Amino acid sequence: MGINKLVLVLALFSASYSQAQVKYWIIFKDKKDDHNINYVSERCLANRQKFNIPLRQFTDIPITGAYIKGVKEKGIKIIFKSKWLNGITSYMTDNQAEELKKLAYVKEVFPANTTIRMASVKPNFKPERYDTPLKQMHAKVITENNLTGKGVVVGLADAGFVGANTDPLLLHLFADSSIKGQRDFINPERKDLILEPATDGDHHGCSVLERVCGFDEDKKDQTGFAVNSEFYLSRTENGEREYRGEEDNWVAAIEWLDSLGVRLVNTSLGYSTKMDDPKDNYKQLDMNGKTTVITRAAEIATDQKGMFLVVSAGNEGDNINWMIISAPADAPGVLSVGATKERNCEKIGYSSVGPEFLPYLKPNVSCYSLGGTSFSAPIITGFVACLMEKAPALTSKQLKSIIEKSGNLYPYGNNYIGYGYPIAERALQLITDSTHKFDNVSSIEVRGKKTTIKCDQFSKEEAVLFHKKDNVNVLSQETVSVYKGKIKLKQKTGETRTTLSFEDKGVIEVLWK
């Protein structure tokens, strides 16, 4: 064969191969229940019984075997099956996708080539900065109440955990046999996520784990709340690149964790934009809590399964072409976590904001993180584990409400940082009395475009001002100093409210009339 013909053959083969490598979701219309089969684990059933969750659910039922057989008969290899979504993923050509759409039992066929992104930036790994968010949230109160997350099982979906066994902040997990299981959803044949590296990015999960439960026995440095929790680890993302089409790995991991009876899950990954084919890009309007596959699965987890999902809000706050949160942080039922600056509760620049079109608040809460919301979410996850230890009878939805109410801005949350950073003593008080109202919150009606706010009680403080177009959506933020017990305000164009936050010491809401 001449070299020109060989080049042509290789080019044609390459084009054909490329076409065949498009990953699709195939969603089926229905499925059949066998009432003689118990589809979930005993631990999962025990959780449901405890929290009054329906023991038998449509989403527990496996996909109908005849449907899977019908797809295979089309010469299509199945990659992943989701009983929750009643669908599968497969690599196939566009023509095969069109043929599947004609099958009577197929509901939807759509590309799965979305981007997963670790919600982190270049972090400052100086150990002295690790405990800043713990101090911000009054971790001393958690310690004084002897809360360490004991008895709580936490699931992590991340990029990898290589080196966790030699990390000084995680050695206690191995001494106490606290890692209960691990699974690689990218390469199922790989059995060890800790000793066997798959990519150079496999350390990301260790950094996340440090912030959930980190504790250095020698130095007595604590970097996470849940030092005595137990863990299941899952690898759902290729840490070496922003690979497309890995959303199904996350769905598989969350279904696996649920089947084990795991209630609390941290995910520091997110899906947004930058597709290879622009027509498959997610749009901002798709972050509506019901469009993306990962968001649909997250909502099933929180709404039907009773799970508590803590999700990074994303790091697109400085990206003028996106700015808003990524999926699954848009799911109504998850606790989406943003990031604040160190000295006050201003949103740190990179932290993604909540879309103005959502009818509910996102992010839900925030805390300090210099390294991205990837590292603020696990701090909150460890905090949740301690509250679960304190109040094991509370449902995930009750706990989510308590954490929001414990925020330093509550009830005047906004789409920059949600209700702010949770405060430990408030959360513990709300566990005892969920209707408790804090007396350092007030509102003032102002007529005109200028006013002077008297705040003698905060005379030595700085205030963060959130200038808002309505009760939630922020126009801009700034930090000002209290001068002689007063702050002078001037209404901005389009502004209807201003929130004055004195960190955890108090909040004043100004309503411009």
N, C-alpha and C positions, 0 to 999 in steps of 0.2 A: 504494500500500500504506500503510495507516495505521501510525502510529508504534508502537502496541502490537503489531501483527502483525510489524513489522520487528524489534522487540526479541525477540519470541518466535522468529522465524526465526534471528536471530543467536545466540540462546542455544542453540537446537537444533544449529546448525552448530558452535558452540564446543564443546558436549558431544561431538558426533560426532568433531570434529577431535581433541579431547583423548584420546578413547578410541583413536583410530587411531595416536596417537603413543607408545604403550607399546612399548618395545623388548624383544625376546625373543631368547634364544639357541635355535637349533634344532640339535641334535646328531644326526648320522646313525649308523647301526649299523655300516656297513662301507664299504669303497672298493676299487677295482680298480687293480692295479699293471700298468704297461706296462714290461716289463723292457728295452725298447729306449730308454727315455728316462732321462737323467740329471737328477734333479730339483733338485740344489743346485749352487752355484758351485764352481769348481776350488779356490779358496782354502779353502772349507768342507771339501771332500774332503781337501785337504792336511792340514788340522788334524786331521781324524778319523784319517787314516793315521798321523800323528805320535803321537797319543795312544791308538792302538789302539781306536778307537771304530768300531762297525759302519758301513761305508760306505753301506749301503742300509738305510733305516729306514721302517717303516710310516708314521710321522708326516711323512715327506717327500712322500708321495704326495698329489697334489691331490684335492679332493673330487670324487666321481663326478658328471660333468656331467649325467647323467639326473636325479639327485636335485635339483640346482639348478634344472633346467628344470621339474621337477614342482612345486617351490615357487613359481616364477614364474607358472606356469599358474593358481595360486590367486589371482593378482592381488597378490602380495606382492613388494615391492621389497627386494632384498638390499643390505645396507649393507657388511658385512665378511665375508670368508671366512677361516677358520682351518684349514689343513691339519693342524696339530698336533692340534687338538681335534676335527677332522672335523666342523666345524659352521659355522654362519653366524649373523649377527645381522640382524634385520629389525624394522621398525615394523609392528605389526598390531593388530587388535582381539582381545579375549579369545575371541570366537567363532572367528576364524581360527586362533588358537593351538590351540583344541580340535580343529578339523578336521585340523590338521597332525599331531597326536598319533595320529590314526587311520591315517596312512600306514605301510605295512609297513616302509619303510626308515628311519623316524624313531625314534630312541632316546629322546630327551628334548626337551622344550620347557619353558623356564622364563624368568621375567622377568630382564632385565639391568639393572634400575634400581638399581644399587648406587652408593654414593658414593665418589668418589676425593677424597683429602684430601692436600694438601701437608703433609709431616711437618715443619712449621716453626712457630715462634712468633715474636713480635716480637724480632728479633735486635739485639744490640749490634754495630754495624758499625764500631766503632773499630778501625783497622788493627792497633794494638798487641795486640789480643786474638786476631787471626787465627792467630798462630803458637803459641798456647798448646798445642793438641793435638799439634803437631809436636814441641815440647819435651817434652811428656808421654811421647811414644813414642820419644824419643831420636833425632830426625831427624838429628842430627849424624853418627851412625853411618852412615846412608844416604848422606849427602853425602860422607863420608870414603871410602866404597866406590864413589864416582862413579856412583851409581844415580839415574837420572832418569826411568825409564819408557821409555827410548829403544827403539824397535822394537815397542812394545806399542800395540795399537789398542783404544780404549775407546769404548763406546757409552753414551749418556745418554738416558734417557726422562724427560721433565720437562714443565714448563708453558710454556717459551719461553726464548729466548736473545737477546732484543732488546737492542742496545747492547753486545754482547760485543766488537765491533770498536773501541770507544772506551774500554773498561775498561782502566785502566793495568796491572792484574794479568793481563790476557789478551792484550795486544798482541803478545807473542812468538808466540802461536799463528798470528796472521795474517802476521807477518813470515816465519815458517817454513812457511807453507801447511800447518798441522797439522790444519785442519778439512777432512776428506776427503769429507764428504757430510752432507746434512740433509734432513729430510722431515717434513711436517706431516700427522699422521694424523687431525686433526680437520677440516682444510680441505685436501684433497690438491692443490687448484689453487694454493695458496700455496707458492711455491718458495723463499722466503728467510725464514728464521727469525730472522735477525740484523738486517736493515735494515728489514723490513716489520712493524710492530707489529700484533698482532691484538687484544690486550686490554691493560689496564693492569697485568696480573699477569705479563707476558711476561719480566720480569727475573729471575724465580726461578731459572731454569736457569743464568743468569750467576753468581749467588751460589754455586750448587752447583759450577759449573765452576771458580770461583776456589779452591775447597777441594780440588779434584782436582789442579790443576796451576798455581795462581796464582803469578806471579813478576813483580815490578815491577823492570824493568831499571834505572831511574834510582835508586830507593831501595834496590835489592838486597834487597827484602822478599820472602820466600817464604811462601806461604800453602797450598801443596799440594805433595805429593811428586813427582807425575808431570809435571814441567815439559817434558819432551821426548816425551811420548806423542802419538799422533794420535787424532783423534776423529770419530765420527759422532754427529750430534745428531738427536733425534726429539722432536716435540711431541705428547704424548698426552693432555694435560689442559688444559682451559680455565681459565686462571689468574684469571679475573675472578669466578668463582663455583664452588661445589662442585657441579658438574653431575653428574647421575645418568646411568648407562649408558655411561660411557666406558671401562669395563674392556676392551672389545674393541679400543680404540685401543692400549692397552698390549700386548695379545697380538699385534696386528699389527706393532708396533714390534719386539718381541723376535724374531718370526719373520724380519722384514726384516734385523735385525742378524746373526742367525745365518746367513742366506743370503749375507751379505757376508763371512762368516768371522770376525766379531768374537767374541772369547772373553770379554772382561771388560765387564760392564755395571753401571752405577750407576742405581738408581731410588730417588728420594727422595719417593715418593708412596705412599699406602696406602689401603685400603678397610676400612671398619668398619660404621658404623651411621648413623642419622638419615635413614631413607628417607621419601619423601613418603607412601607407603602403609605403615603399620606392619606389615602382614602380610608385607611383603617385606624387613623389616629383617634384617640379619645378626645372629645371636646369638653370644654368646661361644663357645659350643660349635662354631660353624662355623669358628673359627680353629684347626682341627685338622690342617692340612696337606694336606687332600684335598677340601675342599668347594667353595671359591670357584673361579671360572673362572681368575682371575689366578694363583692358587696352583697350580692344575693345570698351567698353562702354564709357570710358573716351575720346577716340578719336572721337566717334560719337558726344559727348557733345561739344567738342571744334571745330571740323571740320564742323559739319552739323548744330548744334543748336546755335552756336555763344556764348557758355558759356566760362567763364574764370575759369579754375580749377587750384588752387594752391595746390601742393601735396608735402608731406614730402619725401625727397630722401631716407630715411632709416638710420638705425644705425648699419650697418654691416661692417663698414670700418675697424674695428679691427678683424673681423672674417675671418681668412685666408682661410676658406673653402667657403666663399661667397664673401664678400667685396663690391659687386656692389649694385646698386640701386634695389629697389623692385617695383613691380607693384602696382599702375598704374603710378609710376614716370617715367617709360620707354616710356609712350605714347608721340609721337612727339609733340602734340599740347598743353600738359599741361605745366605749369611753375613748374618745379621740384626744390625744395629748399634744399640745403645742409646747413652745419653749419661751422662757422669759430671760431678760438680762439678769446679771448677778446682783446688782445693788438695789433694784426696785422691780416692779412688776410690769415694766414695759415689755412689749413683744420684742424678742431679738429678731434682727432683720430677716434672716433666712426662714423663720417659722411660717408655714403656710396659714393663710386666713380662711375663714369659713365663707362659702359662697353666699351672696346676698339673696339668691333665689331659694335657699332652703327654708322651709317653715319651722325648722328647729335649730338650736344652737350648735355650732361646730367652730373650733374645737370645744370640748367640754371643760377641760381644765388644762393647766400648764404648770411647768416648773423649770428651774434653771437647767440649761445644758449648753455648754460651749461647743459640743461636738455634733449637734443635730438633734432633731426630735427622736431619732433612733435611740438616743440615750436619755431622753426625758421620760419616754414611755415606760421603760423598765423600772425607773425609780418609782413611778406610780404603781406599777404592777406589784412591787414588793410591799408597798403601802397597803394595797388592797388585800394581799395575803395576810397581813397582820390584822386587818379588820375582820377578815373571814375567821381567823383564829379567835378573835374576841367575841364575835357574834355568829357562830356557825349556823344558826337557824334562819338568818336573814337571807332572802332571795337575792339573786344577782341584781335585779332591778331595784330592790330596796337599797342595796349597797351603793349602786351607781348614783341614786338620788342623794344619799348621805354624803358621798364624796363631793358631788357638785355643791351641795349646801355648805360644805366645810370650806369652800374656796374663799380666798380673802376678798373677792369682789362681790360675792353673793349678797343680794339677788340681782345685781346689776352686771350680769355677764355680757360679753361682747364677742364679735367674730374674730378678734385678734388673739385673745388668750382664754376665751371661755369664761369660767367663773374664777379664773386665777389659780393660784397654787393652793392645794388643800392644806389645812392647818390641823395638826394631830389632835389637839385637845377639843377642837370643835367637832371633829368626826366622832370621837369617843362620847362626847356629850349627846350628839345626835343619835347615836346607837341606843342610848337610854331613852331619849325623848326626840323623836324625829320631827316634831312640830316646834321645837325650840327656836326662838328668834333672838338674834344677837342685838344688843343695845348700842352698838357703835356704828350703826347704819342709819342714815337720814336722807331726806329729800327736801329740796327747796324749789319753789316756783319763782321765776324771775320774769318780770315784765320789762321790756326794753332790750337793748343790745349790749349793755355793760352792767356789771355788778361787782361788788366786793364781798367775798365770802369770809366771814369770821370763823376762825378755827384756832382759837387760843389753846385748845387741848393738844394741838399738833404744832405748837409754835417752834419747836426745834426740828421739825421734820421737813422732808421733801414730799411733794405730791406728784403722782403720775396723772396727767389729764388725758382722758380719752374723749376726743371731740366726735360726737356721733350724729349721723343723719337721721337716725330713729332710735328705738330702744336697744338695738343690738349692733348695728353696722357702723364701724368706725371710719371717720374721715381722716383723722390723723391723731398722733399721740405725742406727748412731750412731758418732760420732767421740769417742775418749777419748785422754787423754794418758798416756804412760808416766811413772810416778812412782817414782823411785829404782830403776829397772830392773824394775819390776813393774806388772802390771795385775790388779786384782781383778775377778773375774767372779761373777755370780750367775745361776743358770739361771732362765730365764723360763718361764712356763706354756706347755706344748706344745713347748718347745725340746729338740731332740736333739743339735744341733751348733751350734758358734759358730766362724765364720771370723774370725781376726784378720789384717787386711791392713796391712802397713807400706809401702804403695804398692809400688814395684818392688824394695824391699829385702828382702822376705821375707813368708812366710805361715805362720801356725800354725792348725791345725784342731783344735778341742777337741771330743771326743766324750763327751757326757754319758751315763753308765751308771747 
